[in-house]
Amino acid sequence: MATKIPTPGCFINTMIVRDNFKRHMAAEAEAERRALKHIVYNMTVPVRARIQAQLKLAVMPNYTRMNQTKSRCVVSGKGRAVLSEFKMSRHQFRMAAQNGELPGVKRATW
């Protein structure tokens, strides 16, 4: 049975789909990767078991790593200048703030 990958409810380009796939796969494999890393770094575990855990980690696909994901804007899919608190690019954030679509965000006055 194939797992359904959730898609964002916005304009979709290939980068958004690819990053969404990587996030989904990394979330699925997170528990297994953590368990294997714990075995690898635990000095009380026999050497043979540690080496086998290292080999299993090396064989796992790259897209199961969380550092393969990139922070992208949820509105436009841009990969640069993304504000992590809002998950939006600075341009989209500015436009949404000007239109009053972001609660609690107001223009700074000096």
N, C-alpha and C positions, 0 to 999 in steps of 0.2 A: 504494500500500500504506500503510495507516494504521499509525502507530507505536503500540506498546502502552505505555501509561503505567503504571509500576509503582505499585502501591497498597500502603500500609503494612499490616502484619498486626495491626491493632488496630481498635477501634471507629472507624468512618468517619463523619464528618460532612462537609458541603459545604465547609467551610473547609479541612479536611485535603486533600480532593481537589483543590481549587483551588490550594492552595499547592504540592502535589506536581506538578501540571501545570506551574505556573510554573517550578519548579526544573528539571524535565525539559527544558522548552523553552529555558530560559536556558543549560543545559549544552550543548544541541545547537548553539545559536547563538553560543557564547562565542568560538570561533576566528574566525568571520567578523567579529564585533563588534570583537575586538582588532585584526584586520588593518585594518579600516576606520578605527579610531581611530588606529592607527599612521600611516596615510596622511594623515589629517587634521592630526595634530600635527607631521608631518615637514616642515620648511621647505624641504628640498631638492627635494621633489616639486613639479611644476608646479601652478600655482594651479587650473587647470581640473580636474585629477585630484583635487585636494583638495576642491573644491566638489562634484564628483560623489560622492565618498566621503561627504561630509556629507549629501547628499541621500539616499543609500542608507541611512545611519544613521537619518535622520529618518523614512523610510518603514517601517523595520522595526517590527513590533508591540511594544507596551509589555511584553508578557509575556516577551520575550526578554532583558530587563534583569535583572541579578541583584539590584538593589535593590528589585525588585517582590516578592521573596520575604520571608517573615517567619519568624522562628524560632518554631516551634510545638512543643508537647509531643508526643512520639511515642506516648505512652500515651493522653492524654485529648484532645489537639488544642487545648488552651488556647493563647492567643497572648500571655499576660502572665505575668510572673515565671518565665521559662524559664531554667534554668541551662544555659549553652551547653556546658559540659564533658560533661554527661550527657544533654542534649537532652530534659530533663524539667521539668515545672513544679515549683515548690517543694513543693507539696502531694504530688504523686506521688513526688518524690524522698524526702520525709520518710517516706512510707508504705513505700517500697521499702527504705530504710535501716533502718527499725525491724524489718522482716521479715527482714533479713539478705540481701536479694537483690542488693545492690551490693557486689562484692568490693572490699576495701580501704577501705571507708567505715565508720567507727565513730563512736560518739557521743563528743562532746567532754566531758571531765571537767576541772573546775577545781580 
